[in-house]
Amino acid sequence: MSWPASFLIAVLSGALGMVCGGFIMNACVAWYRISNFEGKAGFAIVGVALLGGIAGFLIGLIAARMVAAGGNPGALKGLLYSCGAVLAISLFSLLVCRLGADLEPTLDGHSLELATEIRCPESFSPQQKRDVVKATAEVYLPKGRRLPSGQCRLTRRGRKKAVGSSPESCR
C-alpha cells in the first residue's frame, strides 16, 4: 500500500473520529449538565470533535502503515482496521462517560421530586406586590457534586391555627 492511500485512509478515519467525538460530547453535555451560557456547550462539542478528528487521523495513519507492513496489504483492509479501531475506542469512551454521568433519579419512569415544608413565624409575609421575594432551596453535599438549586413556590396553607394566621410553605 502506498503513502497516498495511507493518508486517504487516515483522513477517512479522522472524519469518523470527528463525528464520533462530536456525538459523544453532545451526549455528555446533557449527562454532565454543561451550561450553554456564552456557548460553553457548543465550544465543548466542537473542541472534542476536533480532538477526535486528530486522534482518528493518527489512528488511521498508524493502522494503515501497520497493514502496509504486514503480509497481505490492501487499502480496504487498512480502512477496515483503522475505522474499527476508531469505533472501538469511541464506544469505550462513550461507556466510560455514561457510567460517570450524573443522571436524575427516576421511579417508574418519572423524575423524583423532593417536597418540603418550611414553617415561618406568624408575622412572615412571603410576597407583597411591591416587594418580590425569590426563595430558593438547595441540597448541599460536602464532598459531592454541586447540585442545581430550585425555586420555592411560596404559598399560604389553608390550615387555621388557634393563635394566629396559617404557616407558609415552600414547595
C-alpha positions in Angstrom: 0.0 0.0 0.0 1.3 3.4 -0.9 1.7 6.5 1.3 -1.1 8.4 -0.5 -3.5 5.5 0.2 -2.4 5.6 3.8 -3.2 9.3 4.0 -6.6 8.8 2.4 -7.4 6.1 5.0 -6.1 8.4 7.8 -8.4 11.3 6.5 -11.4 9.0 6.4 -10.8 7.6 9.8 -10.2 11.1 11.1 -13.6 12.2 9.8 -15.1 9.2 11.6 -13.3 10.2 14.8 -14.6 13.7 14.4 -18.2 12.5 14.1 -17.8 10.1 17.0 -16.2 12.7 19.2 -18.9 15.2 18.5 -21.7 12.7 19.1 -20.1 11.6 22.4 -19.7 15.2 23.7 -23.2 16.1 22.6 -24.4 13.3 24.9 -22.1 14.4 27.7 -23.5 17.9 27.5 -26.8 16.6 28.7 -25.4 14.0 31.1 -23.0 16.3 32.8 -25.3 19.4 32.6 -22.8 21.6 30.8 -24.2 25.1 30.6 -24.9 26.7 27.3 -24.1 30.1 28.8 -21.9 32.0 26.4 -21.6 28.9 24.2 -19.8 26.6 26.6 -21.7 23.5 25.4 -21.0 24.4 21.8 -17.3 25.0 22.3 -17.1 21.8 24.2 -18.7 19.8 21.4 -16.5 21.4 18.7 -13.4 21.0 20.8 -13.9 17.3 21.5 -14.9 16.7 17.8 -11.7 18.3 16.6 -9.6 16.3 19.1 -11.5 13.2 17.9 -10.7 14.0 14.4 -7.0 14.4 15.2 -6.9 11.2 17.1 -8.8 9.4 14.3 -6.3 10.7 11.8 -3.4 9.4 13.8 -5.0 6.1 14.5 -5.8 5.7 10.8 -2.3 6.5 9.7 -0.8 4.1 12.2 -3.2 1.3 11.3 -2.7 1.8 7.5 1.1 1.7 7.8 0.8 -1.4 10.0 -1.3 -3.1 7.4 1.1 -2.0 4.7 4.0 -3.6 6.5 2.0 -6.8 7.0 1.8 -9.9 4.9 -1.3 -9.1 2.8 -1.5 -5.3 2.4 -4.6 -3.7 1.0 -6.3 -0.3 1.2 -9.7 -1.8 2.1 -8.1 -3.9 4.9 -6.3 -0.8 6.2 -9.6 1.2 6.1 -11.5 -1.5 8.0 -8.8 -1.8 10.7 -8.5 1.9 11.2 -12.3 2.5 11.3 -12.7 -0.5 13.6 -10.1 0.9 16.0 -11.7 4.3 16.0 -15.2 2.8 16.6 -13.9 0.6 19.4 -12.2 3.5 21.2 -15.3 5.6 20.7 -17.6 3.0 22.2 -15.3 2.5 25.1 -15.2 6.3 25.7 -19.0 6.5 25.4 -19.3 3.7 28.0 -16.9 5.5 30.4 -18.8 8.8 30.0 -22.1 7.2 30.6 -21.0 5.3 33.7 -19.7 8.6 35.2 -22.7 10.7 34.3 -24.8 12.5 36.9 -28.2 11.3 35.9 -31.5 12.3 37.5 -33.1 9.5 39.7 -36.3 8.1 38.4 -39.0 5.9 39.8 -41.2 4.0 37.4 -40.0 6.3 34.6 -40.9 9.6 36.4 -38.5 12.1 37.9 -38.3 12.2 41.6 -39.2 15.4 43.5 -38.4 16.5 47.0 -41.3 18.1 48.8 -40.5 20.0 51.9 -42.4 22.3 54.2 -40.8 25.3 55.9 -42.7 26.8 58.8 -42.3 30.5 59.3 -43.3 32.9 62.1 -46.8 34.3 62.0 -45.6 37.7 61.0 -43.8 36.4 57.9 -45.3 37.7 54.6 -43.9 35.8 51.6 -44.7 38.0 48.6 -46.1 41.5 48.6 -47.0 43.3 45.3 -44.1 45.8 45.5 -41.5 43.7 47.3 -41.0 40.4 45.4 -39.1 37.7 47.3 -37.4 34.9 45.4 -36.7 32.0 47.6 -34.5 29.1 46.5 -33.7 25.8 48.0 -30.5 23.8 47.6 -29.2 20.4 48.7 -25.6 20.7 50.0 -23.4 17.6 49.8 -20.0 18.3 51.4 -17.9 16.1 49.2 -20.4 15.6 46.3 -21.2 17.3 43.1 -22.8 20.7 43.0 -26.5 20.3 42.5 -28.7 22.9 40.9 -30.9 25.0 43.1 -34.7 25.0 42.7 -37.1 27.9 43.1 -39.5 27.7 46.0 -43.1 28.5 45.4 -44.3 30.3 48.5 -48.0 29.7 49.2 -50.2 30.1 52.2 -51.6 26.9 53.6 -55.3 26.6 54.3 -55.0 25.3 57.9 -56.1 27.7 60.7 -54.3 27.8 64.0 -55.9 28.8 67.2 -53.4 31.5 67.9 -52.8 33.3 64.6 -52.5 33.1 60.9 -51.6 30.0 58.9 -48.0 29.0 58.3 -46.2 29.5 55.0 -44.8 26.6 53.0 -42.0 26.3 50.4 -42.6 23.5 47.9 
